[in-house]
Amino acid sequence: MAKAFGFNEDELKMLLVAVRQMRRTFEAARKTAPEPQPAVDAYAKLYDDLYEKLLEMAGPIPPPLEDVL
C-alpha cells in the first residue's frame, strides 16, 4: 500500500522511526509537565494516530521488529 502513496519501503521505515521519536518526545513532555497540557495531549494524539496509519500502510511487521517499533 505504501507504493500507492509514492513511498518505497525504506522511506516508510524512516517515517515510522521519525513518528516514533516524536511520540516519545511528547510522552516525555507529558511526564515532566507539572499539570495537564491540552495542546501537548492533542499533538501527541495526532502522532499516535499517524503512527497507526503508517503501521497499517507498512503491512505485517515481522515479530522481531514489532518491539523496536
mmCIF file of the N, C-alpha and C atoms, coordinates in Angstrom:
data_MODEL
# 
_entry.id   MODEL 
# 
loop_
_atom_site.group_PDB 
_atom_site.id 
_atom_site.type_symbol 
_atom_site.label_atom_id 
_atom_site.label_alt_id 
_atom_site.label_comp_id 
_atom_site.label_asym_id 
_atom_site.label_entity_id 
_atom_site.label_seq_id 
_atom_site.pdbx_PDB_ins_code 
_atom_site.Cartn_x 
_atom_site.Cartn_y 
_atom_site.Cartn_z 
_atom_site.occupancy 
_atom_site.B_iso_or_equiv 
_atom_site.pdbx_formal_charge 
_atom_site.auth_seq_id 
_atom_site.auth_comp_id 
_atom_site.auth_asym_id 
_atom_site.auth_atom_id 
_atom_site.pdbx_PDB_model_num 
ATOM 1   N N  . MET A 1 1  ? 0.814  -1.195  0.000  1.00 0.00 ? 1  MET A N  1 
ATOM 2   C CA . MET A 1 1  ? 0.000  0.000   0.000  1.00 0.00 ? 1  MET A CA 1 
ATOM 3   C C  . MET A 1 1  ? 0.861  1.264   0.000  1.00 0.00 ? 1  MET A C  1 
ATOM 4   N N  . ALA A 1 2  ? 2.059  1.189   0.566  1.00 0.00 ? 2  ALA A N  1 
ATOM 5   C CA . ALA A 1 2  ? 2.935  2.357   0.613  1.00 0.00 ? 2  ALA A CA 1 
ATOM 6   C C  . ALA A 1 2  ? 3.239  2.876   -0.782 1.00 0.00 ? 2  ALA A C  1 
ATOM 7   N N  . LYS A 1 3  ? 3.376  1.971   -1.738 1.00 0.00 ? 3  LYS A N  1 
ATOM 8   C CA . LYS A 1 3  ? 3.672  2.385   -3.107 1.00 0.00 ? 3  LYS A CA 1 
ATOM 9   C C  . LYS A 1 3  ? 2.527  3.202   -3.692 1.00 0.00 ? 3  LYS A C  1 
ATOM 10  N N  . ALA A 1 4  ? 1.322  2.954   -3.249 1.00 0.00 ? 4  ALA A N  1 
ATOM 11  C CA . ALA A 1 4  ? 0.176  3.720   -3.733 1.00 0.00 ? 4  ALA A CA 1 
ATOM 12  C C  . ALA A 1 4  ? 0.305  5.192   -3.345 1.00 0.00 ? 4  ALA A C  1 
ATOM 13  N N  . PHE A 1 5  ? 1.033  5.462   -2.273 1.00 0.00 ? 5  PHE A N  1 
ATOM 14  C CA . PHE A 1 5  ? 1.232  6.832   -1.826 1.00 0.00 ? 5  PHE A CA 1 
ATOM 15  C C  . PHE A 1 5  ? 2.581  7.386   -2.266 1.00 0.00 ? 5  PHE A C  1 
ATOM 16  N N  . GLY A 1 6  ? 3.340  6.606   -3.047 1.00 0.00 ? 6  GLY A N  1 
ATOM 17  C CA . GLY A 1 6  ? 4.612  7.072   -3.562 1.00 0.00 ? 6  GLY A CA 1 
ATOM 18  C C  . GLY A 1 6  ? 5.798  6.827   -2.654 1.00 0.00 ? 6  GLY A C  1 
ATOM 19  N N  . PHE A 1 7  ? 5.646  6.014   -1.611 1.00 0.00 ? 7  PHE A N  1 
ATOM 20  C CA . PHE A 1 7  ? 6.749  5.710   -0.699 1.00 0.00 ? 7  PHE A CA 1 
ATOM 21  C C  . PHE A 1 7  ? 7.331  4.348   -1.037 1.00 0.00 ? 7  PHE A C  1 
ATOM 22  N N  . ASN A 1 8  ? 8.655  4.248   -0.987 1.00 0.00 ? 8  ASN A N  1 
ATOM 23  C CA . ASN A 1 8  ? 9.238  2.915   -1.067 1.00 0.00 ? 8  ASN A CA 1 
ATOM 24  C C  . ASN A 1 8  ? 9.379  2.385   0.359  1.00 0.00 ? 8  ASN A C  1 
ATOM 25  N N  . GLU A 1 9  ? 9.804  1.149   0.517  1.00 0.00 ? 9  GLU A N  1 
ATOM 26  C CA . GLU A 1 9  ? 9.859  0.544   1.855  1.00 0.00 ? 9  GLU A CA 1 
ATOM 27  C C  . GLU A 1 9  ? 10.798 1.288   2.791  1.00 0.00 ? 9  GLU A C  1 
ATOM 28  N N  . ASP A 1 10 ? 11.947 1.730   2.283  1.00 0.00 ? 10 ASP A N  1 
ATOM 29  C CA . ASP A 1 10 ? 12.896 2.452   3.131  1.00 0.00 ? 10 ASP A CA 1 
ATOM 30  C C  . ASP A 1 10 ? 12.333 3.782   3.606  1.00 0.00 ? 10 ASP A C  1 
ATOM 31  N N  . GLU A 1 11 ? 11.634 4.490   2.731  1.00 0.00 ? 11 GLU A N  1 
ATOM 32  C CA . GLU A 1 11 ? 11.030 5.763   3.130  1.00 0.00 ? 11 GLU A CA 1 
ATOM 33  C C  . GLU A 1 11 ? 9.956  5.552   4.181  1.00 0.00 ? 11 GLU A C  1 
ATOM 34  N N  . LEU A 1 12 ? 9.185  4.507   4.033  1.00 0.00 ? 12 LEU A N  1 
ATOM 35  C CA . LEU A 1 12 ? 8.141  4.213   5.015  1.00 0.00 ? 12 LEU A CA 1 
ATOM 36  C C  . LEU A 1 12 ? 8.757  3.880   6.371  1.00 0.00 ? 12 LEU A C  1 
ATOM 37  N N  . LYS A 1 13 ? 9.842  3.114   6.369  1.00 0.00 ? 13 LYS A N  1 
ATOM 38  C CA . LYS A 1 13 ? 10.535 2.797   7.620  1.00 0.00 ? 13 LYS A CA 1 
ATOM 39  C C  . LYS A 1 13 ? 11.060 4.067   8.282  1.00 0.00 ? 13 LYS A C  1 
ATOM 40  N N  . MET A 1 14 ? 11.618 4.975   7.468  1.00 0.00 ? 14 MET A N  1 
ATOM 41  C CA . MET A 1 14 ? 12.128 6.230   8.024  1.00 0.00 ? 14 MET A CA 1 
ATOM 42  C C  . MET A 1 14 ? 11.000 7.058   8.636  1.00 0.00 ? 14 MET A C  1 
ATOM 43  N N  . LEU A 1 15 ? 9.845  7.077   7.989  1.00 0.00 ? 15 LEU A N  1 
ATOM 44  C CA . LEU A 1 15 ? 8.692  7.789   8.537  1.00 0.00 ? 15 LEU A CA 1 
ATOM 45  C C  . LEU A 1 15 ? 8.244  7.176   9.857  1.00 0.00 ? 15 LEU A C  1 
ATOM 46  N N  . LEU A 1 16 ? 8.211  5.860   9.920  1.00 0.00 ? 16 LEU A N  1 
ATOM 47  C CA . LEU A 1 16 ? 7.826  5.190   11.167 1.00 0.00 ? 16 LEU A CA 1 
ATOM 48  C C  . LEU A 1 16 ? 8.781  5.553   12.302 1.00 0.00 ? 16 LEU A C  1 
ATOM 49  N N  . VAL A 1 17 ? 10.064 5.557   12.013 1.00 0.00 ? 17 VAL A N  1 
ATOM 50  C CA . VAL A 1 17 ? 11.058 5.894   13.041 1.00 0.00 ? 17 VAL A CA 1 
ATOM 51  C C  . VAL A 1 17 ? 10.894 7.348   13.481 1.00 0.00 ? 17 VAL A C  1 
ATOM 52  N N  . ALA A 1 18 ? 10.694 8.250   12.533 1.00 0.00 ? 18 ALA A N  1 
ATOM 53  C CA . ALA A 1 18 ? 10.529 9.665   12.871 1.00 0.00 ? 18 ALA A CA 1 
ATOM 54  C C  . ALA A 1 18 ? 9.286  9.898   13.726 1.00 0.00 ? 18 ALA A C  1 
ATOM 55  N N  . VAL A 1 19 ? 8.193  9.276   13.347 1.00 0.00 ? 19 VAL A N  1 
ATOM 56  C CA . VAL A 1 19 ? 6.958  9.444   14.115 1.00 0.00 ? 19 VAL A CA 1 
ATOM 57  C C  . VAL A 1 19 ? 7.106  8.792   15.483 1.00 0.00 ? 19 VAL A C  1 
ATOM 58  N N  . ARG A 1 20 ? 7.774  7.643   15.551 1.00 0.00 ? 20 ARG A N  1 
ATOM 59  C CA . ARG A 1 20 ? 8.006  7.003   16.848 1.00 0.00 ? 20 ARG A CA 1 
ATOM 60  C C  . ARG A 1 20 ? 8.795  7.931   17.765 1.00 0.00 ? 20 ARG A C  1 
ATOM 61  N N  . GLN A 1 21 ? 9.812  8.601   17.217 1.00 0.00 ? 21 GLN A N  1 
ATOM 62  C CA . GLN A 1 21 ? 10.608 9.517   18.026 1.00 0.00 ? 21 GLN A CA 1 
ATOM 63  C C  . GLN A 1 21 ? 9.767  10.687  18.531 1.00 0.00 ? 21 GLN A C  1 
ATOM 64  N N  . MET A 1 22 ? 8.891  11.209  17.687 1.00 0.00 ? 22 MET A N  1 
ATOM 65  C CA . MET A 1 22 ? 8.025  12.304  18.124 1.00 0.00 ? 22 MET A CA 1 
ATOM 66  C C  . MET A 1 22 ? 7.058  11.835  19.214 1.00 0.00 ? 22 MET A C  1 
ATOM 67  N N  . ARG A 1 23 ? 6.564  10.616  19.090 1.00 0.00 ? 23 ARG A N  1 
ATOM 68  C CA . ARG A 1 23 ? 5.686  10.074  20.130 1.00 0.00 ? 23 ARG A CA 1 
ATOM 69  C C  . ARG A 1 23 ? 6.427  10.018  21.461 1.00 0.00 ? 23 ARG A C  1 
ATOM 70  N N  . ARG A 1 24 ? 7.692  9.600   21.428 1.00 0.00 ? 24 ARG A N  1 
ATOM 71  C CA . ARG A 1 24 ? 8.498  9.541   22.654 1.00 0.00 ? 24 ARG A CA 1 
ATOM 72  C C  . ARG A 1 24 ? 8.739  10.938  23.216 1.00 0.00 ? 24 ARG A C  1 
ATOM 73  N N  . THR A 1 25 ? 8.950  11.899  22.331 1.00 0.00 ? 25 THR A N  1 
ATOM 74  C CA . THR A 1 25 ? 9.164  13.280  22.771 1.00 0.00 ? 25 THR A CA 1 
ATOM 75  C C  . THR A 1 25 ? 7.933  13.799  23.505 1.00 0.00 ? 25 THR A C  1 
ATOM 76  N N  . PHE A 1 26 ? 6.770  13.569  22.939 1.00 0.00 ? 26 PHE A N  1 
ATOM 77  C CA . PHE A 1 26 ? 5.546  14.031  23.591 1.00 0.00 ? 26 PHE A CA 1 
ATOM 78  C C  . PHE A 1 26 ? 5.268  13.257  24.877 1.00 0.00 ? 26 PHE A C  1 
ATOM 79  N N  . GLU A 1 27 ? 5.600  11.990  24.902 1.00 0.00 ? 27 GLU A N  1 
ATOM 80  C CA . GLU A 1 27 ? 5.403  11.212  26.126 1.00 0.00 ? 27 GLU A CA 1 
ATOM 81  C C  . GLU A 1 27 ? 6.289  11.758  27.250 1.00 0.00 ? 27 GLU A C  1 
ATOM 82  N N  . ALA A 1 28 ? 7.517  12.118  26.920 1.00 0.00 ? 28 ALA A N  1 
ATOM 83  C CA . ALA A 1 28 ? 8.418  12.705  27.916 1.00 0.00 ? 28 ALA A CA 1 
ATOM 84  C C  . ALA A 1 28 ? 7.868  14.043  28.404 1.00 0.00 ? 28 ALA A C  1 
ATOM 85  N N  . ALA A 1 29 ? 7.331  14.839  27.496 1.00 0.00 ? 29 ALA A N  1 
ATOM 86  C CA . ALA A 1 29 ? 6.751  16.128  27.890 1.00 0.00 ? 29 ALA A CA 1 
ATOM 87  C C  . ALA A 1 29 ? 5.557  15.934  28.810 1.00 0.00 ? 29 ALA A C  1 
ATOM 88  N N  . ARG A 1 30 ? 4.756  14.922  28.547 1.00 0.00 ? 30 ARG A N  1 
ATOM 89  C CA . ARG A 1 30 ? 3.604  14.637  29.410 1.00 0.00 ? 30 ARG A CA 1 
ATOM 90  C C  . ARG A 1 30 ? 4.050  14.252  30.809 1.00 0.00 ? 30 ARG A C  1 
ATOM 91  N N  . LYS A 1 31 ? 5.123  13.473  30.899 1.00 0.00 ? 31 LYS A N  1 
ATOM 92  C CA . LYS A 1 31 ? 5.592  13.003  32.209 1.00 0.00 ? 31 LYS A CA 1 
ATOM 93  C C  . LYS A 1 31 ? 6.196  14.121  33.050 1.00 0.00 ? 31 LYS A C  1 
ATOM 94  N N  . THR A 1 32 ? 6.839  15.089  32.393 1.00 0.00 ? 32 THR A N  1 
ATOM 95  C CA . THR A 1 32 ? 7.521  16.142  33.149 1.00 0.00 ? 32 THR A CA 1 
ATOM 96  C C  . THR A 1 32 ? 6.663  17.376  33.373 1.00 0.00 ? 32 THR A C  1 
ATOM 97  N N  . ALA A 1 33 ? 5.517  17.455  32.717 1.00 0.00 ? 33 ALA A N  1 
ATOM 98  C CA . ALA A 1 33 ? 4.645  18.622  32.873 1.00 0.00 ? 33 ALA A CA 1 
ATOM 99  C C  . ALA A 1 33 ? 4.041  18.623  34.273 1.00 0.00 ? 33 ALA A C  1 
ATOM 100 N N  . PRO A 1 34 ? 4.067  19.779  34.931 1.00 0.00 ? 34 PRO A N  1 
ATOM 101 C CA . PRO A 1 34 ? 3.500  19.860  36.288 1.00 0.00 ? 34 PRO A CA 1 
ATOM 102 C C  . PRO A 1 34 ? 1.979  19.734  36.316 1.00 0.00 ? 34 PRO A C  1 
ATOM 103 N N  . GLU A 1 35 ? 1.344  20.020  35.203 1.00 0.00 ? 35 GLU A N  1 
ATOM 104 C CA . GLU A 1 35 ? -0.119 19.929  35.121 1.00 0.00 ? 35 GLU A CA 1 
ATOM 105 C C  . GLU A 1 35 ? -0.503 19.496  33.714 1.00 0.00 ? 35 GLU A C  1 
ATOM 106 N N  . PRO A 1 36 ? -1.709 19.025  33.524 1.00 0.00 ? 36 PRO A N  1 
ATOM 107 C CA . PRO A 1 36 ? -2.133 18.609  32.177 1.00 0.00 ? 36 PRO A CA 1 
ATOM 108 C C  . PRO A 1 36 ? -1.999 19.755  31.171 1.00 0.00 ? 36 PRO A C  1 
ATOM 109 N N  . GLN A 1 37 ? -1.537 19.419  29.989 1.00 0.00 ? 37 GLN A N  1 
ATOM 110 C CA . GLN A 1 37 ? -1.392 20.407  28.926 1.00 0.00 ? 37 GLN A CA 1 
ATOM 111 C C  . GLN A 1 37 ? -2.182 19.928  27.706 1.00 0.00 ? 37 GLN A C  1 
ATOM 112 N N  . PRO A 1 38 ? -3.361 20.487  27.497 1.00 0.00 ? 38 PRO A N  1 
ATOM 113 C CA . PRO A 1 38 ? -4.220 20.030  26.407 1.00 0.00 ? 38 PRO A CA 1 
ATOM 114 C C  . PRO A 1 38 ? -3.550 20.093  25.025 1.00 0.00 ? 38 PRO A C  1 
ATOM 115 N N  . ALA A 1 39 ? -2.736 21.116  24.778 1.00 0.00 ? 39 ALA A N  1 
ATOM 116 C CA . ALA A 1 39 ? -2.080 21.230  23.473 1.00 0.00 ? 39 ALA A CA 1 
ATOM 117 C C  . ALA A 1 39 ? -1.107 20.075  23.255 1.00 0.00 ? 39 ALA A C  1 
ATOM 118 N N  . VAL A 1 40 ? -0.345 19.729  24.271 1.00 0.00 ? 40 VAL A N  1 
ATOM 119 C CA . VAL A 1 40 ? 0.599  18.619  24.171 1.00 0.00 ? 40 VAL A CA 1 
ATOM 120 C C  . VAL A 1 40 ? -0.161 17.322  23.945 1.00 0.00 ? 40 VAL A C  1 
ATOM 121 N N  . ASP A 1 41 ? -1.233 17.132  24.681 1.00 0.00 ? 41 ASP A N  1 
ATOM 122 C CA . ASP A 1 41 ? -2.047 15.926  24.519 1.00 0.00 ? 41 ASP A CA 1 
ATOM 123 C C  . ASP A 1 41 ? -2.647 15.838  23.114 1.00 0.00 ? 41 ASP A C  1 
ATOM 124 N N  . ALA A 1 42 ? -3.076 16.962  22.576 1.00 0.00 ? 42 ALA A N  1 
ATOM 125 C CA . ALA A 1 42 ? -3.674 16.971  21.238 1.00 0.00 ? 42 ALA A CA 1 
ATOM 126 C C  . ALA A 1 42 ? -2.636 16.594  20.178 1.00 0.00 ? 42 ALA A C  1 
ATOM 127 N N  . TYR A 1 43 ? -1.445 17.166  20.271 1.00 0.00 ? 43 TYR A N  1 
ATOM 128 C CA . TYR A 1 43 ? -0.401 16.815  19.310 1.00 0.00 ? 43 TYR A CA 1 
ATOM 129 C C  . TYR A 1 43 ? 0.042  15.373  19.477 1.00 0.00 ? 43 TYR A C  1 
ATOM 130 N N  . ALA A 1 44 ? 0.131  14.919  20.705 1.00 0.00 ? 44 ALA A N  1 
ATOM 131 C CA . ALA A 1 44 ? 0.513  13.532  20.952 1.00 0.00 ? 44 ALA A CA 1 
ATOM 132 C C  . ALA A 1 44 ? -0.493 12.586  20.310 1.00 0.00 ? 44 ALA A C  1 
ATOM 133 N N  . LYS A 1 45 ? -1.772 12.905  20.410 1.00 0.00 ? 45 LYS A N  1 
ATOM 134 C CA . LYS A 1 45 ? -2.796 12.059  19.792 1.00 0.00 ? 45 LYS A CA 1 
ATOM 135 C C  . LYS A 1 45 ? -2.663 12.053  18.276 1.00 0.00 ? 45 LYS A C  1 
ATOM 136 N N  . LEU A 1 46 ? -2.354 13.197  17.688 1.00 0.00 ? 46 LEU A N  1 
ATOM 137 C CA . LEU A 1 46 ? -2.152 13.251  16.241 1.00 0.00 ? 46 LEU A CA 1 
ATOM 138 C C  . LEU A 1 46 ? -1.006 12.331  15.817 1.00 0.00 ? 46 LEU A C  1 
ATOM 139 N N  . TYR A 1 47 ? 0.090  12.350  16.568 1.00 0.00 ? 47 TYR A N  1 
ATOM 140 C CA . TYR A 1 47 ? 1.219  11.483  16.241 1.00 0.00 ? 47 TYR A CA 1 
ATOM 141 C C  . TYR A 1 47 ? 0.884  10.017  16.486 1.00 0.00 ? 47 TYR A C  1 
ATOM 142 N N  . ASP A 1 48 ? 0.120  9.725   17.532 1.00 0.00 ? 48 ASP A N  1 
ATOM 143 C CA . ASP A 1 48 ? -0.303 8.344   17.766 1.00 0.00 ? 48 ASP A CA 1 
ATOM 144 C C  . ASP A 1 48 ? -1.151 7.832   16.599 1.00 0.00 ? 48 ASP A C  1 
ATOM 145 N N  . ASP A 1 49 ? -2.077 8.658   16.143 1.00 0.00 ? 49 ASP A N  1 
ATOM 146 C CA . ASP A 1 49 ? -2.946 8.274   15.024 1.00 0.00 ? 49 ASP A CA 1 
ATOM 147 C C  . ASP A 1 49 ? -2.136 8.098   13.737 1.00 0.00 ? 49 ASP A C  1 
ATOM 148 N N  . LEU A 1 50 ? -1.196 9.010   13.495 1.00 0.00 ? 50 LEU A N  1 
ATOM 149 C CA . LEU A 1 50 ? -0.359 8.908   12.308 1.00 0.00 ? 50 LEU A CA 1 
ATOM 150 C C  . LEU A 1 50 ? 0.482  7.643   12.348 1.00 0.00 ? 50 LEU A C  1 
ATOM 151 N N  . TYR A 1 51 ? 1.007  7.320   13.506 1.00 0.00 ? 51 TYR A N  1 
ATOM 152 C CA . TYR A 1 51 ? 1.814  6.115   13.661 1.00 0.00 ? 51 TYR A CA 1 
ATOM 153 C C  . TYR A 1 51 ? 0.990  4.872   13.307 1.00 0.00 ? 51 TYR A C  1 
ATOM 154 N N  . GLU A 1 52 ? -0.229 4.820   13.800 1.00 0.00 ? 52 GLU A N  1 
ATOM 155 C CA . GLU A 1 52 ? -1.096 3.679   13.496 1.00 0.00 ? 52 GLU A CA 1 
ATOM 156 C C  . GLU A 1 52 ? -1.376 3.572   11.991 1.00 0.00 ? 52 GLU A C  1 
ATOM 157 N N  . LYS A 1 53 ? -1.601 4.706   11.334 1.00 0.00 ? 53 LYS A N  1 
ATOM 158 C CA . LYS A 1 53 ? -1.846 4.686   9.894  1.00 0.00 ? 53 LYS A CA 1 
ATOM 159 C C  . LYS A 1 53 ? -0.613 4.206   9.135  1.00 0.00 ? 53 LYS A C  1 
ATOM 160 N N  . LEU A 1 54 ? 0.566  4.682   9.547  1.00 0.00 ? 54 LEU A N  1 
ATOM 161 C CA . LEU A 1 54 ? 1.795  4.249   8.877  1.00 0.00 ? 54 LEU A CA 1 
ATOM 162 C C  . LEU A 1 54 ? 2.032  2.757   9.079  1.00 0.00 ? 54 LEU A C  1 
ATOM 163 N N  . LEU A 1 55 ? 1.750  2.257   10.272 1.00 0.00 ? 55 LEU A N  1 
ATOM 164 C CA . LEU A 1 55 ? 1.890  0.822   10.512 1.00 0.00 ? 55 LEU A CA 1 
ATOM 165 C C  . LEU A 1 55 ? 0.948  0.033   9.612  1.00 0.00 ? 55 LEU A C  1 
ATOM 166 N N  . GLU A 1 56 ? -0.249 0.550   9.448  1.00 0.00 ? 56 GLU A N  1 
ATOM 167 C CA . GLU A 1 56 ? -1.223 -0.117  8.583  1.00 0.00 ? 56 GLU A CA 1 
ATOM 168 C C  . GLU A 1 56 ? -0.729 -0.125  7.134  1.00 0.00 ? 56 GLU A C  1 
ATOM 169 N N  . MET A 1 57 ? -0.134 0.983   6.701  1.00 0.00 ? 57 MET A N  1 
ATOM 170 C CA . MET A 1 57 ? 0.406  1.061   5.345  1.00 0.00 ? 57 MET A CA 1 
ATOM 171 C C  . MET A 1 57 ? 1.572  0.104   5.152  1.00 0.00 ? 57 MET A C  1 
ATOM 172 N N  . ALA A 1 58 ? 2.368  -0.080  6.199  1.00 0.00 ? 58 ALA A N  1 
ATOM 173 C CA . ALA A 1 58 ? 3.556  -0.923  6.101  1.00 0.00 ? 58 ALA A CA 1 
ATOM 174 C C  . ALA A 1 58 ? 3.197  -2.386  5.962  1.00 0.00 ? 58 ALA A C  1 
ATOM 175 N N  . GLY A 1 59 ? 2.026  -2.752  6.428  1.00 0.00 ? 59 GLY A N  1 
ATOM 176 C CA . GLY A 1 59 ? 1.624  -4.149  6.370  1.00 0.00 ? 59 GLY A CA 1 
ATOM 177 C C  . GLY A 1 59 ? 2.177  -4.912  7.553  1.00 0.00 ? 59 GLY A C  1 
ATOM 178 N N  . PRO A 1 60 ? 2.173  -6.233  7.473  1.00 0.00 ? 60 PRO A N  1 
ATOM 179 C CA . PRO A 1 60 ? 2.631  -7.042  8.601  1.00 0.00 ? 60 PRO A CA 1 
ATOM 180 C C  . PRO A 1 60 ? 4.095  -6.750  8.941  1.00 0.00 ? 60 PRO A C  1 
ATOM 181 N N  . ILE A 1 61 ? 4.341  -6.526  10.205 1.00 0.00 ? 61 ILE A N  1 
ATOM 182 C CA . ILE A 1 61 ? 5.687  -6.268  10.701 1.00 0.00 ? 61 ILE A CA 1 
ATOM 183 C C  . ILE A 1 61 ? 6.219  -7.585  11.283 1.00 0.00 ? 61 ILE A C  1 
ATOM 184 N N  . PRO A 1 62 ? 7.431  -8.005  10.899 1.00 0.00 ? 62 PRO A N  1 
ATOM 185 C CA . PRO A 1 62 ? 7.977  -9.220  11.477 1.00 0.00 ? 62 PRO A CA 1 
ATOM 186 C C  . PRO A 1 62 ? 8.090  -9.102  13.004 1.00 0.00 ? 62 PRO A C  1 
ATOM 187 N N  . PRO A 1 63 ? 7.808  -10.179 13.752 1.00 0.00 ? 63 PRO A N  1 
ATOM 188 C CA . PRO A 1 63 ? 7.817  -10.121 15.216 1.00 0.00 ? 63 PRO A CA 1 
ATOM 189 C C  . PRO A 1 63 ? 9.056  -9.476  15.835 1.00 0.00 ? 63 PRO A C  1 
ATOM 190 N N  . PRO A 1 64 ? 10.275 -9.743  15.341 1.00 0.00 ? 64 PRO A N  1 
ATOM 191 C CA . PRO A 1 64 ? 11.438 -9.100  15.968 1.00 0.00 ? 64 PRO A CA 1 
ATOM 192 C C  . PRO A 1 64 ? 11.422 -7.570  15.849 1.00 0.00 ? 64 PRO A C  1 
ATOM 193 N N  . LEU A 1 65 ? 10.769 -7.036  14.822 1.00 0.00 ? 65 LEU A N  1 
ATOM 194 C CA . LEU A 1 65 ? 10.732 -5.596  14.630 1.00 0.00 ? 65 LEU A CA 1 
ATOM 195 C C  . LEU A 1 65 ? 9.594  -4.936  15.399 1.00 0.00 ? 65 LEU A C  1 
ATOM 196 N N  . GLU A 1 66 ? 8.585  -5.688  15.776 1.00 0.00 ? 66 GLU A N  1 
ATOM 197 C CA . GLU A 1 66 ? 7.451  -5.096  16.494 1.00 0.00 ? 66 GLU A CA 1 
ATOM 198 C C  . GLU A 1 66 ? 7.907  -4.440  17.791 1.00 0.00 ? 66 GLU A C  1 
ATOM 199 N N  . ASP A 1 67 ? 8.831  -5.063  18.503 1.00 0.00 ? 67 ASP A N  1 
ATOM 200 C CA . ASP A 1 67 ? 9.315  -4.494  19.757 1.00 0.00 ? 67 ASP A CA 1 
ATOM 201 C C  . ASP A 1 67 ? 10.116 -3.228  19.507 1.00 0.00 ? 67 ASP A C  1 
ATOM 202 N N  . VAL A 1 68 ? 10.827 -3.164  18.401 1.00 0.00 ? 68 VAL A N  1 
ATOM 203 C CA . VAL A 1 68 ? 11.633 -1.984  18.062 1.00 0.00 ? 68 VAL A CA 1 
ATOM 204 C C  . VAL A 1 68 ? 10.726 -0.813  17.714 1.00 0.00 ? 68 VAL A C  1 
ATOM 205 N N  . LEU A 1 69 ? 9.670  -1.069  16.967 1.00 0.00 ? 69 LEU A N  1 
ATOM 206 C CA . LEU A 1 69 ? 8.762  -0.016  16.557 1.00 0.00 ? 69 LEU A CA 1 
ATOM 207 C C  . LEU A 1 69 ? 7.751  0.250   17.642 1.00 0.00 ? 69 LEU A C  1 
# 
